[in-house]
């Protein structure tokens, strides 16, 4: 079997590489000649643990190819995946489908044999139907099917998520497409992976519903943590106490500064807009979206409150972790994008460090460069700072030398926005320690 994947972003590159690892011949297509040139050499544009080795392996074993020539790549493809970006559209929050529809037009002009065209990108309900209509209008005699196969990849663990998924969801309307896609995912039958075949529209909704539900769990525990601080309860114990209920589950019950990344923010907003357009508003998800925005905007006040006891105007603050989560270099909708500018506007100078996100962060914070010192490790970032903020829970931040930390900080203040340290231990060591939803 041969497949073509259009788009070499996060989803396209991971999916293409993993399909190649299954033994399928995969061609990944992109208009960006520089990116394709680097990919042919095994140089990948994103950080995802294990991906670079897997790309190089499948290139060398001649199962994974990269190309800028779409027409050539479509000639022998049995299945064509659309894996281009669907960012939030400026002004109204709907998913921007211009890239998806542009690809559909290109396929309509160039495809001359039967193939299954699959939306791998996260798209609103009804997009598959529109893609079918676009292609059919351009090429009325062409025999083809359009399917939906949403991805459920977590940044930082995407390869394992693809190779050992909780489930595979496929939305299609013909037996021919179902059989072809079933054959593609046959290696997962050996692992007894549930494969759900359903309507296109249902598959499209499943992805949005899943992400919105997980975002709701995060928002719920964040709001519970606020209540814990008011009443003297411990949110960590609350999380354990409710998470052990099998109906609830323990995942996504960790309080923090608000969710970010490429999926939850745009997908929750897109689902809200779709529901509003259909006159079936999702009030719960609307609240989740607004609550998360408010949390990220206001987290800087927590930091300033801790610093208010220092009789010093121009304070120096260390921030460890800039990406929205560990094991990625993705800065999209990260809490740091709100925290850094807000602290600078309140006369703070910053010392920043992230294990993988420094390059991306420098582009986002370019206009604040006079107020930022970029550091090479955690301890350089903390040297002679007035306080430390832990913003992303990278593993290397979980076991810092606390004695050394206390010596190099001007003031032993730690604001732990991921609750990775024990409050009692930090207090006994003489730190002025603040975490989320836990009594000192």
C-alpha positions as CSV (number, residue, x, y, z in Angstrom):
1,X,0.0,0.0,0.0
2,X,1.1,3.5,-0.8
3,X,-0.1,6.7,0.9
4,X,0.5,10.4,0.5
5,X,0.4,12.8,3.4
6,X,0.0,16.5,2.5
7,X,1.5,18.7,5.2
8,X,4.7,18.0,7.2
9,X,3.7,19.8,10.4
10,X,3.4,17.9,13.7
11,X,0.5,15.7,12.7
12,X,1.6,15.0,9.2
13,X,5.2,14.2,10.1
14,X,4.4,12.0,13.0
15,X,1.6,10.1,11.2
16,X,3.7,9.6,8.0
17,X,6.7,8.3,10.0
18,X,4.6,5.9,12.0
19,X,2.7,4.6,9.0
20,X,6.1,3.9,7.4
21,X,7.2,2.1,10.5
22,X,4.1,-0.2,9.9
23,X,5.7,-1.1,6.6
24,X,3.6,1.2,4.4
25,X,5.3,3.3,1.6
26,X,4.7,6.9,2.6
27,X,5.4,10.2,0.7
28,X,5.1,13.4,2.7
29,X,4.4,16.5,0.6
30,X,4.9,20.1,1.5
31,X,5.3,23.4,-0.5
32,X,8.2,24.5,1.8
33,X,11.3,23.5,-0.2
34,X,13.7,24.3,2.6
35,X,11.8,22.1,5.0
36,X,11.6,19.2,2.6
37,X,15.3,19.5,1.8
38,X,16.1,19.2,5.5
39,X,13.6,16.3,6.0
40,X,15.3,14.3,3.3
41,X,18.5,14.5,5.3
42,X,16.6,13.5,8.5
43,X,16.6,17.0,10.0
44,X,13.2,17.5,11.6
45,X,11.7,20.9,12.3
46,X,10.0,20.0,15.7
47,X,11.1,18.4,18.9
48,X,9.3,15.2,19.6
49,X,11.2,12.5,21.6
50,X,12.3,9.6,19.3
51,X,10.9,11.1,16.1
52,X,14.3,12.0,14.5
53,X,15.6,8.5,14.9
54,X,12.4,7.0,13.4
55,X,12.5,9.4,10.5
56,X,16.1,8.5,9.7
57,X,15.4,4.8,10.0
58,X,12.5,4.8,7.6
59,X,14.3,7.0,5.1
60,X,17.2,4.6,5.0
61,X,14.9,1.6,4.7
62,X,13.2,3.3,1.7
63,X,9.7,3.5,3.2
64,X,9.5,7.2,3.9
65,X,9.9,9.9,1.2
66,X,9.6,13.7,1.2
67,X,8.6,15.7,-1.9
68,X,7.3,19.1,-3.0
69,X,5.7,17.6,-6.2
70,X,2.1,16.9,-5.3
71,X,1.0,15.7,-8.7
72,X,3.8,13.1,-8.7
73,X,3.0,12.0,-5.2
74,X,-0.7,11.4,-6.0
75,X,-0.1,9.1,-9.0
76,X,0.3,5.9,-7.0
77,X,-1.4,6.8,-3.8
78,X,-4.1,4.6,-2.5
79,X,-4.9,6.9,0.4
80,X,-4.3,10.6,0.6
81,X,-4.2,12.3,4.0
82,X,-4.8,16.0,4.4
83,X,-2.7,17.1,7.5
84,X,-2.5,20.9,7.1
85,X,-3.0,23.5,9.8
86,X,-6.5,24.5,11.0
87,X,-5.7,27.5,13.3
88,X,-8.4,29.6,14.9
89,X,-9.6,32.2,12.4
90,X,-9.0,35.8,13.3
91,X,-12.0,37.7,14.4
92,X,-14.6,34.9,15.0
93,X,-12.7,32.0,16.5
94,X,-13.9,29.4,13.9
95,X,-11.3,27.0,12.6
96,X,-9.6,28.4,9.5
97,X,-10.1,25.8,6.8
98,X,-8.5,27.7,4.0
99,X,-5.5,25.4,3.9
100,X,-7.7,22.3,3.9
101,X,-9.9,23.6,1.0
102,X,-6.9,24.8,-0.9
103,X,-5.5,21.2,-0.8
104,X,-8.8,19.8,-1.8
105,X,-8.7,22.0,-4.9
106,X,-5.2,20.8,-5.8
107,X,-6.3,17.2,-5.3
108,X,-9.3,17.8,-7.6
109,X,-7.0,19.1,-10.3
110,X,-4.4,16.4,-10.2
111,X,-5.9,13.2,-9.0
112,X,-6.8,10.8,-11.9
113,X,-7.6,7.5,-10.2
114,X,-9.6,6.2,-7.3
115,X,-8.3,7.1,-3.8
116,X,-9.6,7.7,-0.4
117,X,-9.0,11.3,0.7
118,X,-8.7,11.5,4.5
119,X,-9.0,14.5,6.8
120,X,-6.3,13.9,9.4
121,X,-6.4,17.6,10.5
122,X,-8.8,18.5,13.2
123,X,-11.8,20.0,11.3
124,X,-15.3,21.1,12.2
125,X,-18.3,18.9,11.6
126,X,-19.3,18.9,7.9
127,X,-15.8,19.6,6.6
128,X,-15.5,16.2,5.0
129,X,-18.7,16.9,3.0
130,X,-17.3,20.2,1.8
131,X,-14.0,18.6,0.7
132,X,-16.0,16.0,-1.3
133,X,-18.0,18.8,-3.0
134,X,-14.9,20.8,-3.9
135,X,-13.2,17.9,-5.5
136,X,-16.4,16.7,-7.3
137,X,-17.0,20.1,-8.7
138,X,-13.5,20.3,-10.2
139,X,-13.3,16.7,-11.3
140,X,-16.9,15.4,-11.7
141,X,-15.9,12.1,-13.4
142,X,-13.4,11.1,-10.7
143,X,-14.2,8.1,-8.4
144,X,-13.1,8.8,-4.9
145,X,-14.2,8.8,-1.2
146,X,-13.6,11.3,1.6
147,X,-13.1,10.0,5.1
148,X,-12.3,11.5,8.5
149,X,-9.6,9.9,10.7
150,X,-8.9,12.4,13.5
151,X,-5.6,12.2,15.4
152,X,-5.3,11.8,19.1
153,X,-1.6,12.6,19.5
154,X,-0.2,14.1,22.7
155,X,2.9,16.2,22.1
156,X,5.8,14.6,23.9
157,X,4.4,11.1,23.6
158,X,3.1,11.1,20.0
159,X,4.9,8.1,18.7
160,X,3.6,5.8,21.5
161,X,0.1,7.3,21.1
162,X,0.2,6.5,17.4
163,X,1.7,3.0,17.7
164,X,-0.3,2.0,20.7
165,X,-3.5,4.1,20.7
166,X,-6.5,3.9,22.9
167,X,-8.6,3.8,19.8
168,X,-8.7,4.6,16.1
169,X,-11.7,6.5,14.8
170,X,-12.6,6.3,11.1
171,X,-15.6,8.1,9.6
172,X,-16.5,7.0,6.1
173,X,-19.6,6.4,3.9
174,X,-18.5,3.5,1.6
175,X,-17.4,-0.1,2.1
176,X,-14.5,0.4,-0.3
177,X,-13.1,3.2,1.9
178,X,-13.8,1.3,5.1
179,X,-11.9,-1.8,3.7
180,X,-8.9,0.2,2.5
181,X,-8.5,2.1,5.8
182,X,-9.1,-1.0,7.8
183,X,-6.2,-2.6,5.9
184,X,-4.0,0.4,6.6
185,X,-4.6,0.0,10.3
186,X,-4.4,-3.8,10.3
187,X,-1.2,-3.8,12.3
188,X,-3.1,-2.4,15.3
189,X,-5.6,-5.3,15.2
190,X,-2.7,-7.4,16.6
191,X,-2.8,-5.2,19.7
192,X,-6.6,-5.5,19.9
193,X,-6.9,-1.7,19.4
194,X,-10.5,-0.7,19.2
195,X,-11.2,0.6,15.7
196,X,-14.5,2.6,15.5
197,X,-16.1,2.9,12.1
198,X,-18.8,5.6,12.0
199,X,-20.2,8.5,9.9
200,X,-17.8,11.3,8.8
201,X,-19.7,13.9,10.8
202,X,-19.6,11.7,13.9
203,X,-15.8,11.1,13.6
204,X,-15.3,14.9,13.2
205,X,-17.3,15.5,16.4
206,X,-15.6,12.8,18.4
207,X,-12.3,14.7,18.2
208,X,-13.8,18.0,19.3
209,X,-15.8,16.4,22.1
210,X,-12.8,14.5,23.4
211,X,-10.5,17.6,23.6
212,X,-13.3,19.7,25.1
213,X,-14.0,17.1,27.8
214,X,-10.3,16.9,28.8
215,X,-10.1,20.7,28.8
216,X,-13.2,20.7,31.1
217,X,-11.4,18.4,33.5
218,X,-8.4,20.7,33.7
219,X,-10.6,23.8,34.2
220,X,-12.6,22.0,36.8
221,X,-9.6,21.1,39.0
222,X,-8.1,24.6,38.5
223,X,-11.3,26.2,39.8
224,X,-11.4,23.6,42.7
225,X,-7.8,24.6,43.5
226,X,-9.0,28.2,43.9
227,X,-11.7,27.1,46.3
228,X,-9.1,25.0,48.2
229,X,-7.1,28.1,48.9
230,X,-10.1,29.9,50.3
231,X,-11.1,27.1,52.7
232,X,-7.8,25.6,53.6
233,X,-8.2,22.3,51.7
234,X,-5.5,20.5,49.7
235,X,-6.2,20.1,46.0
236,X,-3.7,17.3,45.6
237,X,-5.7,15.2,48.0
238,X,-8.9,16.3,46.3
239,X,-7.5,15.1,42.9
240,X,-6.6,11.7,44.4
241,X,-9.9,11.4,46.2
242,X,-12.0,12.0,43.1
243,X,-9.6,10.5,40.6
244,X,-9.8,7.1,42.2
245,X,-13.4,7.0,41.2
246,X,-13.4,4.9,38.0
247,X,-16.2,7.0,36.5
248,X,-13.9,10.1,36.8
249,X,-10.4,8.8,36.4
250,X,-7.2,10.4,37.7
251,X,-5.8,11.9,34.4
252,X,-6.1,15.7,33.7
253,X,-6.8,16.5,37.3
254,X,-3.6,18.4,38.0
255,X,-4.0,22.1,38.7
256,X,-1.8,24.6,36.9
257,X,-1.6,28.0,35.2
258,X,-4.1,27.1,32.4
259,X,-4.0,24.7,29.4
260,X,-2.3,25.7,26.2
261,X,-0.8,24.1,23.1
262,X,-2.0,23.6,19.5
263,X,-5.2,21.6,20.3
264,X,-7.2,22.5,23.4
265,X,-7.5,26.3,23.0
266,X,-8.5,26.2,19.3
267,X,-10.6,23.1,19.4
268,X,-12.7,24.2,22.4
269,X,-13.3,27.6,20.8
270,X,-14.1,26.0,17.4
271,X,-16.7,23.6,19.0
272,X,-18.3,26.6,20.8
273,X,-18.6,28.5,17.6
274,X,-20.0,25.5,15.7
275,X,-22.6,24.9,18.4
276,X,-23.6,28.6,18.5
277,X,-24.0,28.6,14.7
278,X,-26.3,25.6,15.0
279,X,-28.3,27.2,17.7
280,X,-27.3,24.5,20.2
281,X,-24.9,26.4,22.5
282,X,-22.5,24.5,24.8
283,X,-22.6,26.6,27.9
284,X,-20.2,24.4,29.8
285,X,-17.5,24.5,27.1
286,X,-18.1,28.3,26.7
287,X,-17.3,28.6,30.4
288,X,-14.2,26.4,30.1
289,X,-12.8,28.6,27.3
290,X,-13.4,31.9,29.3
291,X,-12.1,30.4,32.6
292,X,-8.9,29.3,31.0
293,X,-8.3,32.6,29.3
294,X,-8.9,34.4,32.6
295,X,-6.5,32.1,34.5
296,X,-3.6,32.6,32.1
297,X,-4.2,36.4,32.1
298,X,-4.3,36.7,35.9
299,X,-1.5,34.3,37.0
300,X,1.0,37.1,37.0
301,X,-0.9,38.6,40.0
302,X,0.0,35.6,42.0
303,X,3.6,36.1,41.3
304,X,3.5,39.8,42.1
305,X,1.7,39.1,45.4
306,X,4.5,36.9,46.5
307,X,7.0,39.6,45.6
308,X,5.1,42.4,47.3
309,X,6.9,41.7,50.6
310,X,10.2,42.7,49.0
311,X,11.1,46.4,49.4
312,X,12.5,46.6,46.0
313,X,11.2,48.3,42.8
314,X,13.0,46.6,40.0
315,X,12.8,42.9,40.7
316,X,14.6,40.1,38.9
317,X,12.5,36.9,38.4
318,X,13.6,33.5,37.1
319,X,11.2,31.4,35.1
320,X,11.8,27.8,34.5
321,X,9.8,26.3,31.6
322,X,8.3,28.3,28.8
323,X,6.6,25.7,26.6
324,X,3.0,24.8,27.3
325,X,4.0,21.3,28.5
326,X,7.2,19.2,28.9
327,X,8.8,17.2,26.1
328,X,7.9,19.7,23.3
329,X,9.3,22.9,21.9
330,X,5.7,24.1,21.3
331,X,4.9,27.6,22.6
332,X,1.4,28.0,21.2
333,X,-1.0,29.3,23.8
334,X,1.5,28.7,26.5
335,X,0.9,30.4,29.9
336,X,4.3,32.0,29.4
337,X,2.9,34.1,26.6
338,X,0.8,36.0,29.2
339,X,3.1,35.8,32.2
340,X,6.3,37.1,30.6
341,X,4.8,40.4,29.1
342,X,2.7,41.0,32.2
343,X,5.7,40.8,34.6
344,X,7.8,43.0,32.3
345,X,5.0,45.6,32.3
346,X,5.2,45.5,36.1
347,X,8.9,46.6,36.1
348,X,10.3,43.1,36.4
349,X,13.4,41.8,34.6
350,X,13.4,38.1,33.7
351,X,15.9,35.3,33.5
352,X,14.5,32.5,31.4
353,X,15.3,28.9,30.7
354,X,13.6,26.0,29.0
355,X,15.2,22.7,27.9
356,X,13.8,22.7,24.4
357,X,11.7,25.8,23.9
358,X,14.4,28.6,23.9
359,X,14.6,29.0,20.1
360,X,10.8,29.3,19.8
361,X,10.5,31.5,22.9
362,X,13.0,34.0,21.5
363,X,10.9,34.6,18.5
364,X,7.8,35.2,20.6
365,X,9.5,37.5,23.1
366,X,11.8,39.4,20.7
367,X,10.4,42.8,21.5
368,X,11.1,42.3,25.2
369,X,14.8,41.4,24.7
370,X,16.0,44.3,26.7
371,X,14.3,42.9,29.8
372,X,15.2,39.3,29.4
373,X,18.4,37.3,30.0
374,X,18.4,33.9,28.2
375,X,20.1,31.3,30.4
376,X,21.8,27.9,29.7
377,X,20.5,25.9,32.7
378,X,18.3,26.1,35.7
379,X,21.0,27.4,38.1
380,X,22.3,30.1,35.8
381,X,18.7,31.3,35.5
382,X,18.3,31.4,39.3
383,X,21.6,33.1,40.1
384,X,20.9,36.4,42.0
385,X,17.2,36.4,41.2
386,X,14.7,37.7,43.7
387,X,12.3,34.8,43.1
388,X,11.8,31.6,41.1
389,X,8.7,30.7,39.1
390,X,8.3,27.1,37.9
391,X,6.0,27.3,35.0
392,X,6.4,24.0,33.1
393,X,7.0,20.6,34.8
394,X,10.0,19.4,32.9
395,X,11.5,16.4,34.7
396,X,14.8,18.1,35.2
397,X,13.0,20.7,37.4
398,X,11.6,18.1,39.7
399,X,14.8,17.4,41.6
400,X,16.7,20.7,41.8
401,X,19.4,21.0,44.4
402,X,17.3,23.0,46.9
403,X,20.3,23.9,49.2
404,X,22.2,25.3,46.2
405,X,19.1,27.1,45.0
406,X,18.6,28.8,48.4
407,X,22.2,30.0,48.3
408,X,22.1,31.5,44.8
409,X,18.7,33.2,45.0
410,X,18.7,36.7,46.4
411,X,15.6,35.7,48.3
412,X,14.4,32.1,48.9
413,X,11.0,32.6,47.1
414,X,9.6,29.9,44.9
415,X,6.2,30.1,43.1
416,X,5.5,26.6,42.0
417,X,2.7,26.7,39.4
418,X,2.8,23.0,38.8
419,X,2.9,21.7,42.4
420,X,6.0,19.6,41.8
421,X,7.5,20.1,45.3
422,X,6.4,19.3,48.8
423,X,5.3,22.4,50.7
424,X,6.4,21.1,54.1
425,X,9.9,20.2,52.8
426,X,10.3,23.6,51.2
427,X,9.1,25.4,54.3
428,X,11.5,23.4,56.6
429,X,14.4,24.4,54.3
430,X,13.5,28.1,54.8
431,X,11.8,28.8,51.5
432,X,8.9,31.2,51.1
433,X,7.0,28.7,49.0
434,X,3.7,29.1,47.1
435,X,1.9,26.4,45.1
436,X,-1.6,26.0,43.7
437,X,-4.5,24.9,46.0
438,X,-2.3,23.5,48.8
439,X,-2.0,24.9,52.3
440,X,1.4,25.8,53.7
